[in-house]
Amino acid sequence: MTAGSTLRFLTEICAWVATLWALWPHSVALALLSVVVLIGLPAVFATPGDKRHVIVAVPGGVTVGLTILQIAAAVVAAWIAWIPLAAAAVTLVAAVTVSYELPRWRRLLSQPHP
């Protein structure tokens, strides 16, 4: 596992938990749906060559978009649901994740459509 994939996974976990916590007081159904979406979409839709097992092949731009969605959800939900110190830590991890993701995103965006 590379540093980039480790950071991406850590950010995904933050997104899942923080989004659940941020939405739970407003709507339990929406909170659960958000976790299903954040976990399910990247599990189903992937770019060939980026994952070993691809269920539904999509262009690299979709994979990049799903990654950006996870990162944005982690940061926004952390600031809504958690204390500022925790939210700042998530924001820092997200920023470092983006810096590690840029080469992968360039590669994904340069691939031809599946």
C-alpha positions, -999 to +999 in steps of 0.1 A: +000+000+000+014+034-010+013+066+011-012+080-014-036+051-011-032+050+027-041+087+029-070+083+005-084+055+027-080+075+058-098+104+042-126+081+031-130+068+066-132+104+079-158+111+052-180+081+061-179+088+099-181+126+098-209+126+072-229+101+093-224+123+124-232+155+106-265+143+091-277+120+119-294+148+140-313+160+109-323+127+092-313+092+101-323+080+066-302+107+049-272+099+072-274+062+063-279+070+026-248+092+026-227+064+039-241+040+013-234+065-015-199+073-002-189+037+001-211+022-027-203+045-057-165+040-056-170+003-050-192-001-081-178+025-105-140+023-112-116+030-140-099-001-155-062-001-145-069+018-113-085-011-094-080-048-097-117-056-098-140-033-118-177-038-116-188-009-139-160+006-160-160+044-161-136+071-175-109+084-152-128+116-147-155+098-129-130+082-105-114+116-099-148+131-092-157+104-068-124+109-049-130+147-048-165+140-035-150+118-006-124+145+002-149+173+002-174+153+023-147+145+049-137+182+053-172+198+052-188+171+075-159+172+099-164+210+104-201+205+109-199+175+132-167+177+152-147+200+174-125+225+155-092+206+164-105+174+149-119+192+119-086+209+113-068+176+115-091+161+089-086+192+067-048+188+070-050+151+061-073+160+031-049+186+019-020+161+020-041+135+004-048+159-025-011+165-030-005+128-032-035+123-055-025+148-082-002+124-101-029+097-100-055+121-111-034+132-141-029+096-151-066+088-147-076+119-167-052+111-195-065+075-200-089+068-229-125+061-221-132+024-212 
